[in-house]
Amino acid sequence: MWIFYIQLNKIRRFPVVRAYNKRFLFDSNATTQMRILLAEDELYSLDMCAQALESRGHKVIGTTNGDDCLKVYTNAIKESAAKKEELSFHYPFDAVILDYKMPGKDGKEVAKEIIRLNPQQRIIFASAYVKETLMDSVRELNQVTELIQKPFEPDVLVDLIENVQSARLVRNLKALAGQINDKQSGESADKQIRVLLETLHKIQGIE
């Protein structure tokens, strides 16, 4: 199996790394195929996550920085417009997974542009600091964005992506997120963020 990655306007081909979990092997019919855009600057992590998703039958486009991720998304939007296809929660991609810290445009900056192009797009941030990332998404993106805490096992990401129902529930937290703003005191905002994070974890099934 080979997986293709977009980097610096070129398509690079890498061999898939050795399978790490038999649960995903030869299980291409396990779920409905999804189209996933994945941005991760660590190539090994990108390989592992892409392999896990590909083994479930999903189509993965991987990029190693935010700028190339945004180029791929913008091109997908143009293709959709040419075909007169309507943008939605799962189109042009079922999910966009963004490493929060990347070279060039970081995950937050890429998310801003994607939301501007398609406010309904499902976005998942991968971050080592989920509380701070959640605060940023609430205050700067004006929405609650799905989160996965780094480091994580690839199968955890697969489970999160395939749980579309929880993703829709997360979108319903926007009203709660709107209560948190820069005018609140630090202690009050911090408390609400903790509550929001706990709610998000419950929805996502994270202990």
Backbone torsions as a table, in degrees:
resi	resn	phi	psi	omega
1	MET	NA	140.7	177.0
2	TRP	-124.8	147.0	178.0
3	ILE	-123.9	137.3	-176.5
4	PHE	-100.9	138.2	179.5
5	TYR	-124.6	146.7	177.0
6	ILE	-100.5	125.8	177.9
7	GLN	-150.7	128.4	176.6
8	LEU	51.7	46.4	177.0
9	ASN	64.1	15.9	178.3
10	LYS	-126.4	150.2	175.3
11	ILE	-93.1	122.4	178.7
12	ARG	-110.1	144.6	-178.8
13	ARG	-117.1	129.2	-179.4
14	PHE	-125.7	141.6	173.9
15	PRO	-70.0	143.1	178.3
16	VAL	-68.0	138.7	178.2
17	VAL	-71.0	165.8	-176.2
18	ARG	-59.0	139.5	-178.9
19	ALA	-59.0	140.9	-175.2
20	TYR	-110.7	-14.9	-173.5
21	ASN	-148.9	117.8	-176.1
22	LYS	-64.7	-17.6	-179.1
23	ARG	-58.6	-27.9	-174.9
24	PHE	-99.6	-8.3	-174.4
25	LEU	-70.9	133.4	173.9
26	PHE	53.8	42.3	-177.4
27	ASP	-123.6	40.9	-172.7
28	SER	-67.6	-17.1	-179.6
29	ASN	-99.8	14.2	-173.7
30	ALA	-69.2	-25.9	-176.4
31	THR	-156.1	169.9	177.9
32	THR	-64.7	135.1	-178.5
33	GLN	-63.1	134.7	176.6
34	MET	-116.7	155.1	174.5
35	ARG	-107.2	119.9	-169.9
36	ILE	-125.8	133.6	174.3
37	LEU	-106.4	124.0	-173.7
38	LEU	-124.7	124.9	178.2
39	ALA	-117.3	116.6	-178.2
40	GLU	-150.9	124.5	-175.2
41	ASP	-81.5	-13.5	175.5
42	GLU	-91.0	112.6	-172.1
43	LEU	-61.8	-38.5	-179.8
44	TYR	-63.0	-44.7	178.6
45	SER	-63.2	-39.7	177.9
46	LEU	-60.9	-45.5	178.3
47	ASP	-58.8	-48.2	-175.8
48	MET	-64.0	-44.9	-179.7
49	CYS	-67.1	-42.1	-179.7
50	ALA	-64.4	-40.0	179.3
51	GLN	-62.0	-45.7	-179.8
52	ALA	-60.7	-41.6	-179.3
53	LEU	-71.4	-41.8	178.6
54	GLU	-62.5	-38.3	-178.2
55	SER	-68.0	-16.3	175.3
56	ARG	-92.2	2.8	177.6
57	GLY	93.1	6.7	-179.0
58	HIS	-86.0	153.4	176.8
59	LYS	-97.2	123.9	-175.0
60	VAL	-117.6	131.6	168.7
61	ILE	-113.2	120.3	-176.7
62	GLY	-109.9	142.4	174.1
63	THR	-131.8	156.3	-176.3
64	THR	-105.7	6.9	175.2
65	ASN	-158.2	165.9	-175.5
66	GLY	-68.3	-36.1	-178.6
67	ASP	-62.4	-46.2	179.9
68	ASP	-68.9	-33.8	176.6
69	CYS	-60.2	-45.2	-179.1
70	LEU	-66.4	-35.4	177.3
71	LYS	-63.4	-43.7	178.9
72	VAL	-61.8	-44.1	-178.7
73	TYR	-65.9	-42.7	179.7
74	THR	-61.7	-42.2	177.8
75	ASN	-63.6	-37.5	178.5
76	ALA	-65.5	-37.4	177.0
77	ILE	-63.6	-42.6	179.4
78	LYS	-63.4	-40.7	178.1
79	GLU	-64.3	-38.4	178.5
80	SER	-64.1	-41.7	179.9
81	ALA	-64.6	-40.5	179.9
82	ALA	-63.7	-33.6	179.3
83	LYS	-89.0	-1.6	-178.3
84	LYS	59.2	39.1	178.9
85	GLU	-95.6	140.0	-175.7
86	GLU	-80.8	133.5	177.4
87	LEU	-74.1	150.7	-178.2
88	SER	-157.7	-171.9	178.0
89	PHE	-56.9	-33.8	-176.3
90	HIS	-121.5	24.0	179.2
91	TYR	-147.1	132.1	14.0
92	PRO	-79.5	-11.6	176.1
93	PHE	-124.9	143.9	175.9
94	ASP	-67.6	-30.9	177.2
95	ALA	-158.0	145.7	172.7
96	VAL	-119.0	117.5	-179.4
97	ILE	-103.5	122.7	-175.1
98	LEU	-119.6	122.9	167.8
99	ASP	-64.7	128.1	-173.4
100	TYR	-67.3	-31.6	178.9
101	LYS	-115.0	112.7	-179.3
102	MET	-140.9	159.8	174.0
103	PRO	-62.5	151.6	-179.3
104	GLY	69.5	-131.8	176.3
105	LYS	-68.8	129.8	177.5
106	ASP	-84.1	178.7	-175.3
107	GLY	-59.4	-39.4	-179.8
108	LYS	-64.2	-43.0	-179.7
109	GLU	-65.6	-40.9	177.8
110	VAL	-64.3	-42.6	179.3
111	ALA	-60.5	-40.9	178.7
112	LYS	-57.5	-45.4	-178.6
113	GLU	-68.2	-40.0	179.6
114	ILE	-64.8	-43.4	178.8
115	ILE	-64.3	-34.7	177.0
116	ARG	-64.2	-39.9	-179.7
117	LEU	-76.4	-36.7	-177.6
118	ASN	-148.6	90.9	-176.9
119	PRO	-58.6	-18.3	-177.2
120	GLN	-91.2	-8.0	-173.1
121	GLN	-59.7	134.7	176.2
122	ARG	-76.8	124.1	-178.2
123	ILE	-126.2	137.7	176.1
124	ILE	-124.5	124.9	175.5
125	PHE	-91.7	134.5	170.1
126	ALA	-104.4	118.1	-173.6
127	SER	-148.7	146.6	175.6
128	ALA	-78.5	-18.7	-175.6
129	TYR	-122.5	79.5	-171.1
130	VAL	-67.4	-34.3	-179.3
131	LYS	-64.2	-48.1	179.3
132	GLU	-65.3	-38.1	179.5
133	THR	-66.1	-40.8	177.4
134	LEU	-63.0	-42.3	177.8
135	MET	-59.4	-44.3	179.2
136	ASP	-62.4	-43.6	-177.3
137	SER	-66.1	-36.2	178.8
138	VAL	-68.4	-46.9	-173.8
139	ARG	-80.2	-34.6	-174.3
140	GLU	-103.2	-25.6	178.0
141	LEU	-104.1	-10.1	179.4
142	ASN	58.7	38.3	176.4
143	GLN	-162.5	162.8	174.7
144	VAL	-91.5	123.3	-179.3
145	THR	-105.5	140.3	177.5
146	GLU	-59.1	146.3	-176.4
147	LEU	-131.7	147.6	168.4
148	ILE	-135.3	129.2	-173.8
149	GLN	-85.5	130.6	176.5
150	LYS	-87.5	145.7	-4.6
151	PRO	-77.5	156.3	179.4
152	PHE	-144.8	157.2	174.6
153	GLU	-79.7	142.2	-179.4
154	PRO	-53.9	-33.5	-178.4
155	ASP	-67.7	-25.9	176.0
156	VAL	-66.6	-40.5	177.4
157	LEU	-65.2	-42.3	179.3
158	VAL	-59.3	-47.4	179.6
159	ASP	-59.8	-40.8	-179.6
160	LEU	-64.9	-45.3	-178.2
161	ILE	-65.3	-40.2	-176.9
162	GLU	-76.8	-12.8	178.9
163	ASN	-87.0	75.7	-176.4
164	VAL	-67.6	-32.4	-179.4
165	GLN	-62.3	-44.0	179.4
166	SER	-66.0	-33.1	178.7
167	ALA	-62.3	-39.5	179.3
168	ARG	-69.5	-34.4	177.2
169	LEU	-66.8	-36.8	178.3
170	VAL	-60.5	-39.0	179.7
171	ARG	-61.4	-28.1	179.9
172	ASN	-74.0	-6.3	179.0
173	LEU	-83.6	1.9	-176.9
174	LYS	-60.1	-37.0	179.5
175	ALA	-62.5	-41.3	178.2
176	LEU	-66.4	-38.3	179.4
177	ALA	-64.5	-32.6	-178.9
178	GLY	-66.2	-15.7	179.0
179	GLN	-79.4	-13.2	-178.9
180	ILE	-99.5	120.3	-179.9
181	ASN	-145.7	172.9	-175.2
182	ASP	-67.2	-14.7	-177.7
183	LYS	-80.3	-16.4	-179.1
184	GLN	-74.9	155.9	176.3
185	SER	-68.4	157.2	-178.1
186	GLY	-58.3	-41.7	-178.5
187	GLU	-66.4	-42.0	-179.8
188	SER	-65.5	-45.8	179.9
189	ALA	-64.2	-39.7	-179.1
190	ASP	-63.7	-39.7	179.1
191	LYS	-64.3	-44.0	-179.4
192	GLN	-67.2	-34.7	177.1
193	ILE	-65.1	-39.8	178.1
194	ARG	-62.4	-42.2	178.2
195	VAL	-64.2	-42.3	-179.6
196	LEU	-65.1	-40.7	179.7
197	LEU	-65.9	-41.0	177.7
198	GLU	-62.9	-41.3	178.7
199	THR	-64.2	-42.8	179.3
200	LEU	-61.4	-43.5	179.3
201	HIS	-63.6	-38.6	178.7
202	LYS	-64.6	-41.9	179.6
203	ILE	-63.5	-41.8	-177.1
204	GLN	-81.3	-6.1	179.7
205	GLY	75.6	27.6	180.0
206	ILE	-97.3	129.4	179.4
207	GLU	-80.7	NA	NA
